[in-house]
Amino acid sequence: MDRKAALKELIEQQHHSVKVDKLSARKMQLPLDSEKIIVVSGVRRCGKTALLKLTRNQILKSKVPVYKTLFFSFDDERLMLQIEELDLILQAYRELYPLLNLSECYFFFDEIQNITHWEKFVRRVYDNETKNIFISGSNSKILGSEIATSLRGRTLLYELFPLDFNEFLSFKKIEPVYKSEAQKALIVSEFYQYLKQGGFPEIVFRTEEQRTQILADYYQVLLFRDIVERYNVTRIHALKYFINKLMSNLTKPFSLNKIYNELKSQGIKVGKDNLYEILEYIEAVYLGMRLYKFDYSIVNREMGDKKIYAIDNGLLNVISYQFSENSGKLLENMVFIWLRQLFGDNLFYYNQKTECDFVIFDRDKPIHAIQVCYDLSENSTKKREIKGLLEAMDYFKIENGLIITAEHEEELVFESKTISIKPAYKLMVNRLLIY
């Protein structure tokens, strides 16, 4: 069967079998009539395909006939197309529906980064055929660079993460309100489960053994398909060692020079520049994300210390089993991901005489200073966290600070400054940073 005939068959199968899928809603909703190319990026298996299908469901519910929607996943081995073959999609579609006005149709292209130079095809479709285009991808750097060149001004970008705690409860049909002590106890119990297993949608209802296997498979795909194959990484041992060292240093400033010297001392040959490249790959596929030390100089930020955080606690636990019982680091990692969803890149850490875990900006204005501490029962720990927070509040002239804990709740006043101590589950259930 030739390519075009195969595409016709796929389109017909899709239109004959498609139905309004029963999918759990996500907090993110994509606009339907923006006349922009909607781009959704995020780590593999975080729910991008489901989000596109939920969007298609909305379109079908608005009485758009199914034949006016086209959904292609380029993870499908039957769609191993080259850029010059992408026009066959339009040809096959037109030949199946010769009277169809493509400007009224909705195109969904899932995992489109698998096609080299995909942006040329999407731009042509957008400029000449329809403004209703939704695409997704699992590589932020590839999507970003191609959007910045060929598709500049034509896109709206959305970044999807694994489930947040509120969505996790929603998937389990648990109402996120404290109607009774029993309801509160249930929410707290689910919080501790979420803290360790993370928020990938597929694992919500799995057994612990199944979760471990599924997340290990996710990691292997990220490692070999998204990094090794895509970027032609040959020193796989060095790659694995580097990732493990980064993750073992989670929540603390890391030194590429130190890791380079450790590799060298063990006889693992890899250039320092290669390590910088690998760090870029790790971020591109959303395996890890850097947090910059705050400095008013952008150059100093780039050259200064950085921390690394993992995209998901469950994935982190299969990469480095040492974290399964390290509740403090798991909580800080979870809070980082949550804050990143709320505030994007406007997030830094502060480190002068003391350290403050997170400082959040609104444009150039600092608006939040936050510490994360799993347990404040030790007086020395409490003093240390408060000292670091107060120093950051003084430096940035912030009157109200926040310490996020597992369960502890309290309010402290220091002259003109107020520090609220709040459990993470209470903040995350409401999806608002209110204190």
N, C-alpha and C positions, 0 to 999 in steps of 0.2 A: 504494500500500500504506500503511495507517495505521501509526502508531507501534507499537502493541502487536503487530500482525502482523509488523512488521519485527524487533522484539525477539525474538519467538518463533523467527523464522527464524535469527537470530543465535545463539540458545541451542541450537537443534537442530544447526546447523552445527558449533558448538563441541563438542557432546557426541558427534557422529558422527566428527569428525576428530581429536579430542584423543588424544594418546598421551603416554607418558612421554618428554618431550623430552630429547635428549642435550645437556645444557648443562654447561659447565665449572663446577665447584663454586666457591663463594666462601667465604671464611673466616667470614663472618657466616651464622648459621643462626637462623631465626625459630622461636619456640616454637609448637607446634601446638595445645596445649590450655590456654592461659593464662586463658581466659575474659576476656580483655581485647581491645580493638581494637588490632591491631598496626599501627603507623604507620611507614612507611619513607620518609625524605626524602633528597634528594640531587640533585646537578646532573643535567640531562638527559643521557641516554645513558651514565650510569655503571653501569647494570646493574640498576636497580630492578625493571623488568619481568621480567628473567631470574630475579632473586631470588624474586619472587612465584611464578614458574613452577616453580622448584626446590622451593619450599615445597609447591606443589600436587602435584608429583611425589612428595614424601614422603608426602603424604596418600593419593594413589592407590596407592602401594606398600603402605600399611597396610590394603589391601583395602576402602577406601571407594570405592563405585561412582562412576563419572565423573559421573553425573547429579546427584550430591549436591554437586558443585562448580560454581561459577559465576564466570567470569572476564570482566570487562569492562574494556576500555581506553578511557578517555574522551578519548584522543587520536584515536580512530577517528571520522572525519567522520560516520559513520552514527549516532553517539551524541551528537549536538549537542542534548542535552536541557536543558530548563529544570528548576528545582527541583520545580515542580509536576508534572512528567512522570516523575520518578524512580520513583514508585510503580508505573508501568507495568511496570517490571522485575519486581517481585514478582507483579503480576497475570499477566504472561506466563508466568512460571516456574510459578506455581500451576496455571494452566490447562493447561500441558503435562504436569504431574505432579500431578494432583489429590489423590493419596493421600500426597504427600510431607510429611514432618514437617520444617519448615524449621529447627528447632532442631538437627537432625543435619547440616545443610548448611554448606558453607564458601563464603563470599563473598570475591571478590578484586576490588577496585576500583582500577584503575591510573590514575595522573595525575588523581586526583579533584578537584584544585583547579580544574580547568577548569569545574566546575559551581558557580555561585554559590550559597552557602548549603547546600552539600553536607552539612555537619555535622548539619543537622536531620534529614535522611533517614537518615544513618548512625546517629544516636542512636536514632531510632525502631526501626530494624531491630535494633539491639543490645538495646534495652529489651524489645521485644515478640516478636522472631523467633528470633535466634540470637546466640550469643556468639562465633561463629567468623568474625571479620571481619578482613581484611587490606587495608590501603589504602596507596597510595604517592602521592607528590607531589614536584614540583620547585621548590616555593616554601616556604622555611622559615618566612617571616613569616606567610603566609596559613594554613598548616597550624598553626603555633604559636598564633596568636591565636584561631583557631576551636576548637582543642583546649583552650585555657586557659579558654574560656567554656562552650560547650555540652557538651564531652566530658571535662571535668575529672574525673580519677579513674578514667576508663574505658579509658585508653590505656597502651600501652607504646611508647616512641619509640626508633627506630633510625635512625642517620644513615649512609648508604652513600656511599662515595667511589669514584672510579675505582680500578683495580687497584693494590694495593701491589706492591712488588718481588717478594715471595714468590708472590703470585697471578700476577704476570706470568710468572714462571718456570713455575709450574704450568700456565698456559695453553699454554706452549710445550713441555710435557712434559719439562722439565729438572729433575732432582732437585737440591734446594737443599742439597747436602752436598759437602764437599771430599774426595772419594775419591782424587783424584790431582791432579797439577799440571795435567793437561789439563782436568779438570773445573773446577778453580779458574779457569783461564784462560777457560773458556767462561762461567762465572758473571760474571766481571769484564767480559767483552766485552758480555754482555747488560745489565749494569748501566749501561754507558755509552750503550747504545741506549735503555734505559728513561729515563735522565736527560734525554734530548733529546725523545723522542717521547711521554713520559707514559704514562698507564695506562688510557685509554678502551678498553674491551674490543673494540670493533669494528675498531680499527686495528692490533691486535697482529700480524696476518699480512699487512698491506697493504704495498704498495710505498711508497717515500717520497713519490712524486707523489700516490698515492691518499690517503695519510695527510694530507697538506697540504690536499687538497680537502675531505676529510671533516671535518677539524677546522675549516676555514674555514666550512663549512656549519653546524656546531654553533654557532659563534660568531654567525652571522647569525640563527639561530633564537633564541638567548639574547638577542641584542640587540633584534630587532624583535618577535618574538612574546611573549617573556617580560617584556621591559621596556617597549618602546615601546607595544605594543598593550594590554598589561594595565594599565599605569599612565598611559596617555594622554599619553605624553611627546611634545611637539611640537618641541622644540628638539633635533633629532637630531644636528646638527653639534656642538652643545655637549656632548651625551651622549658622542659618539665621542671628542671631544677630551679630555673629562674621564677617560674610561676609559684612553686612551692615556697621559695624564699620570700617572695612578695606577700603571699597570703599568711605566712607564719609571722610576718612583721605587721600584720593588719592593725590599723588604728595608730601606728607609730610612724614617725618620719623614716623613710628608707633611703639608703645610699646605693646608687648604681655602682659607684666605685668599689664599695665594699663587696657587693655581690660579684663583681667582675674579678676582684682579687681572690675571692673564695673559689670561684670556678677555675681560675688559673692555677691556684695551689693544688687543686685536685686533678690537674692535667686535662681539664676540659677546655679545648681551644675555641674561643669565641671572642670576636672583637667587641670593644666597648660600644662602638657605633651600632653593632648588631643588637646589643641589649636595648639601646634606645629605640631601635626599630621594633623590636619585639614588644616593648612597652606600648608603643603605638598600636600594634596589632591587638594586644590584649584589650585596650580601650575601644578599638574599632568594633570588636565583636561583642562588646558589653560584658566581658568577663570580669573586668575590674575597672574602677574609675578613680582618677586622681583627685585629691583635694589639696589645693595650694595654700601655703602659709600666706596670711595677709601681709601685703606691703603696698604702700601707695604707688610705688614704682612697678609698672608692668614688667619691666626687664628684670627687676629683683625677684618678682613672683616666679617668673619662668626659671630663673637661675637658682632660686632658693629651695629650701626643703619642701618635700611633698609627702603626703600620705596616700595609701591605696586602700580602697574599700571594695568588697565583692558585691556583685549584682544581687545575690540572694544567699541567705543563710544556709538553706538546704544544700545548695551547690557548693558553698564554702566547706561544709562538713564532709562532702565526699572528696574534695581536693585535699583537705588537711584534717584528719580525724581528731587532731588535738583540740579542735574548737568545740567538739560536741558537749564538753562539760565547762567550757569557758564562757559562762553566761554574760560576763561583763563585756567581752569583745563582741559577742553576738548581739547584745543590746545596742551597743554603739554602732555596729554595722547596720542594723535594722533602722536605727534612727537616721543615719546618714541617707539611706535609700529613700526613706520617707521625706526627709527635708529636700532631697534632690528633686523629687517629684513635685513638691510644692513650690520650690524657689529656683529650680534650674541651676545655672552656673553661678548664681549670686551667693555663693557659699564658700567660706574659707575657714581656716583654723587660725587661732592667735597664739603666738609664743614669744614672750619677752622674758621677764623674770620668772613668770609662771605661765601656765598654758590654759587656754579655753578651747574646748573641743570644736565649737561651731560659732561663727559669726555670720549673720545673714544681712545682706544689703538689699536696698531698694534703689536701684540705679547706683548713685554714689553715696547714699546715706545709709549708715549702719542702723538696723532696726531691731535686731535680736542678738543676744549673747546667750549661748546654751552650753551647759555641761551635761554629760551623760555619766551616770554612776548607778550600777545595778543595785548596790546595797550601801546605805549610809549609816548603818548601825555602829560602825567603828568611829569613834569621835575624831581620830586623826584623819581618817578618810574624809569625813564631812568637812573638817577645817580646810583640808587641801583643796577640795572641790570649790568651796566658797571663796577661798583666797584667789584662785585662778579666775573665777567668774567676776569677782569684784574688780580685779585689776583690769580685765577686759572692758567691763562696764565703765570704769574711770577713763580708760584710754579712748573709747569710742563715744563717751558721753551718753550712755544709755542708762535710763533710770530703773528699768525693770529687767531682771534676769530670770533664767529658768534652769532648773536642774531636773533632768528626766531620769526617773528611776523605774524599777520593776513594779513596786507597790507603794513605796513610802510617799506620804503627802504631808506638806507643811508649808507655812508661809513665814518668812523671816524679814525683818526690817533692820537696815543698817543706815542710820541717819536719814538721808533723803532717798536711799535706794531700797528697793523691794526685791527679794528673791523668792520666787514660787518654786516649790518642789512638787512635781506632779508625776503620777504613774504614766508610763508610756501608753498603756492600753486605753486610758481615759482620753488622752490627746488624739490617739489614732482612730478611735471609734468615731470621733466627731470630725475627723479630717481637718481640724482647724488648730492653729497654733495659738490658743487662747490661754493666758495665765495671768 
